[in-house]
């Protein structure tokens, strides 16, 4: 294995210059790097001396520094937006030691297929702040779809409007600390008996993630008592690969059932 050079920047400006070096990657919690090919890494940038562990709310926008761990996000966000879906998703993610280690920025950058972070961020239509080869603010969807944005670039923060969503989060696992086979995020606003807005995202399918925009359009503006919940899972347009937790056909059926259950929960349909 090649000898790896460590960098310990104290200012963001230093990071920008270090990122220009060949095969140098940021190091935060380190859980993603453990799964990397160390032969392709020549340098690691330790981010612990930078002030990227903030979490604040300004003018209706929540801003989360990239160095916050899952545990810190749950702890701090509970004081600002106690009903936010990120609290639900990150509270049960992985195990307690890992929730104290995994950072928000690193988790977005690596985006594992079992991610408990990305579904809520996509549903919240979050934005990312980047420095390096690419700098400025980018929608999280653009970041995950355009791999070039990860080249010699560092995520410094995440922002989103918490708004007043009813939310539901489900992760399909065999044990409490197992990687999720898939997870479902539902955000919904309703007024009286009418659905005003809805966002539905699934992580872990064959395409890595899917936002069900057609289903969202079907539900928007509908009276709750006219929604045919039992038809939604049956007609779910999603596919799965592999045999974890069963065949792809079975997992698709399971995903449909859990999506129906989630919608019933947020719509308060018994």
Secondary structure, DSSP 8 states (H G I E B T S, - for coil): ----EEE--SSHHHHHHHTTSTTEEEESS-TTGGGS-GGG--EEEE-TTSS---EEEETTEEEEETT-BHHHHHHHHHHH-TT-HHHHHHHTSS-HHHHTT-BHHHHHHH--TT-SSHHHHHHTT-EEEEEESS-EEEEHHHHHH-GGGGTTEEEEEEEE--TT-EEEEEEE-SSTTS--SEEEEEEEEEETTEEEEEEEEEESSTTSEEE-HHHHHHHTT-BGGG--HHHHTTT------S-TTS-HHHHHHHHHHHHHHHHHHHHT--
